Amino acid sequence: MSRVENDARHAVFAPVDTVARVDAVVRRLGDAIELGLLADGEQLPGESELSTRLGVSTVTLREALMALRQQGLVTTRRGRGGGSFVVSPAKPLSERLFLRLADWSTPDLRDLADHWAAITGAAARLAAQRTEPEDLAPLHRSVDALAAATEPAARARIHARFHVELAAAAQSARLTREEIRFQAEIGTLLCLALTEEEDHTRTVTLQRTLIGAVRDGAGDRAGTLAEECVQDAMARLIGLRLGIAG
């Protein structure tokens, strides 16, 4: 397992820092299952350990697990060898994602886009100042993998990995944690933004151009391109959300 995969799994179980804690736990674990960070049949940590790691009470955790069971994403077995286990979703991915997108308001999505753009733009500017060409190998691998990916779920996973690696290239632990936290919150929905081939091709082109700007030490251009990548993807999601509302 790569460093980025380890970081992403760590983010799944990082403390929840939101008021709506039950909903936050459901979204955190549900997204991890959707993205394949938690595999079908995988046993979750015990309630005491999991509530501690997520920074919530056992009561909150039990309510969240109950909601996940109702969604068919978790099953609980009693007795020896029992516990809570991951269940791969039965509904088609696109149907599940549109239902999840409907939970977001358009203003919330716009606010999220601004937040993500600020994080990614800052990371790109710092990466342009601090990296050497050889440090960009993970980014090159990710964009090549994204170009070759045909399934929206795979594209979303690689897209998330690219942005985490960009933050890591900035050599900022805080920015990297923020990027991982963001991807755990919304990354699954990006499947919807990378379904159309035209959008997929544009994203690959933007990312390749962004890597070139970072390599050349062009901080302002790198930051602008990173922000454009983010705003581009989020604009697609907002368009889809407006379609749902319509």
Secondary structure, 3 states (H helix, E strand, C coil): CCHHHHHHHHHHCCCCCCCCHHHHHHHHHHHHHHHCCCCCCCECCCHHHHHHHHCCCHHHHHHHHHHHHHCCCEEEECCCCCEEEECCCCCCHHHHHHHHHCCCCHHHHHHHHHHHHHHHHHHHHHHHHHCCHHHHHHHHHHHHHHHHCCCHHHHHHHHHHHHHHHHHHCCCHHHHHHHHHHHHHHHHHHHHHCCCHHHHHHHHHHHHHHHHHHHCCCHHHHHHHHHHHHHHHHHHHHHHHHHHHC
